Amino acid sequence: MIARPAGADDIPALAAIAERSYRAAFADILEPDVLVGRDAAFFAERFTASWERMLVAVSDGSPVGFLLMTDHHIDMLFMDPVASGRGGGALLLREAEAQGAKSLECFRDNHAARRFYERHGWRIGREYEREFAGRSRHFVLYAKD
């Protein structure tokens, strides 16, 4: 598995990965109406403006995950559920750290992601509530020195 910068031609594959991963990761956290709205078209639109800040995990020539970072903050790290547990997420996280990643935000109740980040040395900076998808949600801000 390798990590490489994203290209504009990766957008459809990354949007499909985002949809699958989002629904798998947040099925117990977000309401069905929110999940339905986070489809591949939603993510493709977002990625059209941000693909230059994305890293892609590639296995056997195909994207299997991605990371989006803005100003040393990891905005998203998603792996295709079928590729989860094969080291792609750790690879992307190491690459982001090498590029200066210092913070990331996670739903408080996303226990799998929290275990992953903590296993890789990220520490809780603070817990808080903020609006997300029209409702108040609990989040955790992680930091890495």
C-alpha positions, 0 to 999 in steps of 0.5 A: 500500500502506498500514499500519494497526493490526490488528483482531480481524476480521483474525486469519483472514487474518493466520493464513493469511499467517503459515502460507504465509510461515512455510513458505516462509521456513523450509522449509530451516531447520526440520524438516517436523514443526515446519512442519506444526504451524505452521498457520493454527490455530496462528497464529490462536490466538496472534494472538487474544491479540496482535492489538492489538500488530500492524500490517497491510500492506494492498494493494487492501483486503486484508491482505498482511503483518503485524508483531507488536511487544512492548515495542519488540521486533519478534516477527514480520514476515511478508509473504505470499509472493505480495506479497513484494518490493512494499514492504510489509515495508519499510513495516511496518518503518518504522512499527515503527521510528516506534513505537520498535522497537529489536530483533528476532530472526532465524534465523541461516540466514534469509539473505533476512530478514537481507539485508532487515534489514541493507539497512534499517539494522539491525545485528547485536547478537549471535549465540547459540543457544537452544531453539526447537521442541524443538531448539537453534537458531542466532539473530541479535539485531538492533538499531536505534538 
